[in-house]
Amino acid sequence: MSGNRYQYLNEIEVAELYQLIDANDSSIELIDIRSHDESSQASIPGSQNIPLHDLPLRLSHLTQKQTVILYCQLGEKSAQACLYLANQGIHNTINLRGGFEAWKLSGLKVA
């Protein structure tokens, strides 16, 4: 988390997320907070789309049993969403550093 302007934000790198997905880790829930239009064009396999503006309406969907990994296009909005969720009492969130763009640039498969 060095150099991170969000002091209390947990983040994950693309390679770490890929390992969790590849291992079919059921303890994570991967959420794409981009718009439906953006998400429908391409997304990280196994993610579900809950647009940022719908997140407050879906708080009950996010359980404390799973680690929730959020991503957006570049990682900024999802970082803010993680902090918002923490303020709502949901502390099991992790931001994908660099967002979907970092995933694409790494050459990994998209859905």
N, C-alpha and C positions, 0 to 999 in steps of 0.2 A: 504494500500500500504506500510505498514511498512516492512522494510527489503528488499524492492524491489530495485534491482540495476538499474532498468530503472525508473528514478525519475519521469518522466512525463507520465507514462503509466497507462492507465485505465485498471483495471482488474475486472473480475467477478468470483465468486466462483461457483462451480458446482451446489450447491443448489439453488442459485439465477437464474442461467441459466435454470435449470429444471422448476422453477416456471414460467418463461417467456414462455417456450415452452408449458408447461401444460396449460397456460392461452391462448394459441394460439395468442400470441402477434405479431401483424403484423408490428410493428414498428422496428423489428429486422430482420437482415439477418445473418444467421449462415453459416460461410465458413470454410471448412476443407482444410487447405493448404498442407496436406500430399500428397504424390504421388498418382496417380490413383490406383496403386496396393494396397497400404496401405488402402486407402479409400474404395476400393471395398471389402476388407475383413470384415470390420466393421466400422461403423461411428455413429455419434450422429443423431438420427432421425430428419429429417427436414433440415439437412445441405446440402449444395451443395459443390462439390469439385472443387476448383481452386488451383492446385498445386502451390507451392511457386514460381517456375520458370516461371509460366504463369501470375503471379499477375501483373507485369508491363504492360502486354498486355491487361489486363482486367480492367484498371483503370476507364474507362468510364462506366463500368458495376456497379461500386460502387457509388450509389447515396448518396447525402447528406440528403435525406429524411428519410433514415432508419439508425439505429444504426447497424454497422457491427461488429459482434462478430467473431473473428478468433480463430482457434485452430489447434494445431499440435499434435504430440504424447505426448510431455512432457510440452509444453508451452513456450519453449525457442525460437524456430523459429517463432512462431506466435507473440511473443512479439516483435521480431525484425521486423516482417512484419508490425505490428501496427505502429512502429516508422518510417518505410519506407513510409507508406501511409501518415502519418502526414507530413513528409517532402515533399510529393507530393500535399499537400493541402487538404487531406482527414482526417478530425479530429474527425470523429464520429466513431472511432474504439475502441473496447474493446478486451482484451486478456482473454481467458479462463485460469485461473490459474491452472497449473498442466496438462493442455491439456486433450487429449482423455484418457490417462492413469488414471487421476483423476476421469473422468466420469465412466470408467469401474470399478475402485476400489470402487466407491460408490454404485455399484450394480444396476445402472440404465440401462434401456433397450437400446440396440444398434440395429442399422438397418443393 
